[in-house]
């Protein structure tokens, strides 16, 4: 098996995208990031690659958008030591690796820097959507909401230990342009936010979902997640997905009450 590594977006997409689209559920993050790369959401020091087998068929893919962790699709674990070696040879700086548990752990075991911690997540897919109960109403966020939405994203990143070194402003601006962010408002005041990606091959993903600590326990997170899910379905999604932090039993139970069911476990391994 052979890795091809490039910084050319369309070269990568031409090779890897058909493989990613064969399983848009398990490759949801890589597909969403690829769309972000194409729209200029991630532009600094990009690196991407795909794996080909002995017959020349694509069998895996990754992408890296610093300072975020290396992102693995559903890659055969046996091919990951070779990927680690290729990136070490390039002197690539990597803060961590994210992917299915076995894949991420295999790469981490082959990487030259020690792990300093890990964040465990579970991927859920929607079954039958069930309504929550909370005071207020949903609203699609607009350009005037940029400062507050950026603040919510920063707080989410800090609390969830996700992309803590990354400025969320470009991501938020792009998502506002695409109508991908929703508020839940109580008395016309934004109290919770959720992202929802436009469908790719029928797949749409919810996230992040964030309610400030002082406003929790009132059902706002459930309500905004339900509204984002409803938007995805109305826009043609046949698979609606979300990730949860396995260290947060409250959010896992909330999403299951809304009708989400577990698919697979993922992990981010952070490097020294």
N, C-alpha and C positions, 0 to 999 in steps of 0.2 A: 504494500500500500504506500502511496506517495502523497505528500502534502505539497500543494501549490500555494504560495503566499504572495499577496499583492496589496497595493494601496489603490488600485483602480476599481472604482465602485461598479461600473457596468461590466467589467471583465469578471468580477466576482459574482455579480448577479446573474450573468449569463450562464455561468457554470453551476452555481450553488442554489439559486432560487428554485428551479424545478424540483430539486431534491428536498428542499425545505417545505415546499408546498405539498409534498406527498403526505406529510403529517403536520398540518398547521397547528394542531393542538400542542404537541410536544415541542414544536419549534416556534412557539408563539413569540418568545422574546426576541429571538434572532430575526424573525420576519418583521417585527415591529421596529427594531433598531435599523434594519436595512431600509425601511421606508423613511425613517428619520434621517439616515445618512443621505438618501437621495434628495431630500428637501432641505438639506443644509443644517439640520438640527445638530448633527455631530460633524465637525469639520477639522478638528485638530489631530494631526498625527495618526490618521486612521491606518489600521492594518486588518486584513481579512484573509481567509484562506479556505480551501476545500480539500477534501481527501478523495483520492481515486483508488479503486481497487485494481487487481491484476488485469481486468478486462477494460479498464478505462472508465468505468462507471463511477459517478460521485457517490460517496458513502459517508460523508460527514462534512461539517462546516463549523467555522468559528469566526468571530469578529472581535475587535478590540478598539474601543473609543475612549482613550485616556481622558481623565484619571480613573475611569470606571474599571472594574475588573474585566479580565478576559472572559468572553461569553462563549460557551460551548453549546452547540446543538446536540442532538441525540447521537453522539459520536461513539464508535466502537472503542471501548477502553484500551484495547491492545495497541491502538494507533497513537495514543496520547504521549507516551515517552518520546516518540520521534518528534512530535510537535513541540514538546518542551525543549528538546535538544536544538531544534531549528530556531526557536525564539531566543534561546541562550546564545547561540552563535551570532544572532543579530544584535545582541546586547540590549534586548527589549526590556524596558522597565514595566513591570506588572505588579499592581497593588494587590491582586487577588484573582480568583477564578470562580465563575458561577456556572452551574449547569446541573444536570441530573446527578444524583449523589455519587454513584460509582464513577462516572466520568470526571467530575470535579475532584474527587478524592484521588483518583489515579493520576491526574495531571499534577495535583499538589505534591504527591509523593515523588514525582520526577523533577519538580522544580528545585532550583538551587537555593532558594531562600526558605527559611523555616516558616511554618504557619504560626500566626499569633492569635487566631480566633476563628470562629465560624458562625454563620447565621443560617439556620435551617428553615426551609420554607416548604409549603405544600401547594401544589397546583390543584385547583378545583375547576370543575365545569358545571354549567347550569343544567339542572334537571327540569323540574316544573317550578316556575317562579311563584313565590308566595308573597303576599303583601305584608309590609311592616305597619307599625302604628307609631306615628310621631307627629307632633304639632309642627305646622309650617308647610312649605311648598318648595318645589325644585325650580331652578332657573339656570339656563345656559349662561356661563360666564362670558363677558365681552371684553374688549380691549381696555375699557376703563377699570376693569378689575385686576389689571396686571400687577400693581404693587401688592395688593392683599393676597392674590394667588401665589406670588413669589414667596411672600412671608410664610404662607401655609406650607408650601413645598419645602422651604428651608427647615422649618420646624419638623416636618415629617422626616427629612433626611437625617437630621440630628438624632431624633428619637429612635428611628429604625436602623441607624448605622448603615445607611444606604447612600452611596455617592456623596459622602460628607465633604469631600474636597471640591465638588463640582458646583458651579454657579447654575442654579436652576432657571435663570431668566430666559436664556434662549429656548429651552424646552417649553417653558410655560407660554412664551410668546407664540411659538409655532402651534401649540395645542389650542390656544385661544383663537388663532386664525382658522383652525379646522373645526371649531365648535366642539372640542373634545373635553372640555371641563365643565362640570356642573356644580352649582352651589345648592345646598339645602339652606333655606332661609326661615328664620323664626322672627316674626314681627319685622319683616323686611331687613333683617340683619343676617349676613352670611355666618353660618355656624358650623358648616362642614363642607368639605370639597371632595369630589371624586373625578377621576379621569376615565374616559372611555375611548378606546381606539376605534376609528372607522374600520369596518370589516375588511379583512384580507382573506380571500378564498373562503368566505363565510365565517371567518373567525374574528371575534372582537374580544379585547381584554380590558377588564376594569382595573384601574389603579393609577396613581395611588388613591387611597381613601384616608382622609385625615380629619379628625375633630380635635380642636385644642383641649388640653386636659380639663380646664375649668368648665367645659360644656359637655363632658361625657356623661353617660348614664341616662340620657334622655331619648335615645333612639335615633339621634340625628345621623350617625354613621350608617345604620341599617337603612334609613330612609333615602339617603343620597345614593347608596349602593343600588337600591331597588330602582331609583329613578335612572341611574346610569345604565343599568341592565335593560330597563324598558326601552331606553333610547337605542341601545345596540340592536335589540330585537326589531324595533320599528324601522331601523335602517337596513334590515336584511340579514343580520347575523344568524347563522344556524348553530354556531358554537359560541357561547359566552364563557370566558375564563377569568379567573383571578388567582393571585398568589396570596397566601397568608404566612405570617411569621409563626412557626410552630411553638415559639416561646410565649405566644399570646393566646391562651385558651379561650379568652373572651371573644376575640375576633373570629376564631375558628368556629365557635358555636353559633355566632351571629350569622355568618355566611351560610352555614348548613341550615339554619332556620329559614333563610330566604330561598332555599332550594338548591344550593350548590353541593356537589358531591366530589370526593377526592379522586384524583387521577394518578399523581405520582409525587414523589418527594424530590426536592432540589436543595442545593447547599451553595453558599458562598464561603470560600476559604480565603481568609485574609493573610497576606504575607508580611513579614517583618520589613 
